[in-house]
Amino acid sequence: MPTLTIRNVPEDVVDRLKEAAGRKHRSMEQEVRELLTQRYPERNERLSAIRERWERFPSPNAEQVDAWVEKGRQ
């Protein structure tokens, strides 16, 4: 597994990372891994999340779409 080195991290950021890691009973390194994994999910995970979000919204009917188009033209 590759290694990532990050230099010149502000001290206050390191302190906040240590606090967050401590609250979750894990190392600061594990906390950073979790943050990066959440921030940069794999493509399929991201697409699934987008699809799930879209399913929560009702599908518009043709009349609604026509009304939106007409309103946009005004």
N, C-alpha and C positions, 0 to 999 in steps of 0.2 A: 504494500500500500504506500502511495507517495506521502512525502512529508511536506508540510507547508510551514514556512517561517515568516513571521510577520514582525517587522521592526518598527520602532518608534510609535508604539501604541501609547496614547496618553495615559498617564497614571490613573486618572479618575475613571477611565474606561476599564482598565484592569481591575480597579477596586470594585466597580459595579459587576464585572464578570465573576469575580471571586465571591461576592455576596450572593449573586444569583445561583452559582454553582453550589454554594454552601446550603442554601435553602432547599435545594433538590438533592442534597447528599451525594454529590458527584464532583469530580475534579473540574478545574477550570478548562482543561483540555477537552473533556467530554462535553462540557457546556458549549464550547465553541463549535465542536463537531455537530451537536444538535442544532444550533442556530444556523449553521451553514446548510445542513440537510433540509431544514424547514424552509429556508430562504430560496434554495435552489433545488427544488424537487426534480425528479426525472420527468421527462416529457410526458409519458403516459399518465403519471400521477396528476400533472398539471391539467392535461386535457380532461381527465375524469372529473376533477374538481370543477372545471368550467361547465362541463355537461350537467353535473348535478345542480349547479347554481341556476342554469338556464331552465331546468325542469321545474323549478319553483315558481316560475313566472307563467301566467296563463298565455296561451297562444292567441294572438289577435286574429280576428276574422277579416275578411276582405273589405267589409265596409269601414272598419276601423283604420285599416291601412290606407284606403282611399281618402278618408277624412284627414289623416296625418299628412299625406302627400299634398292635399289641397291646402291645408293650413300652412305648410312649408312654402308653398308657391305665393302666398299672400304677402 
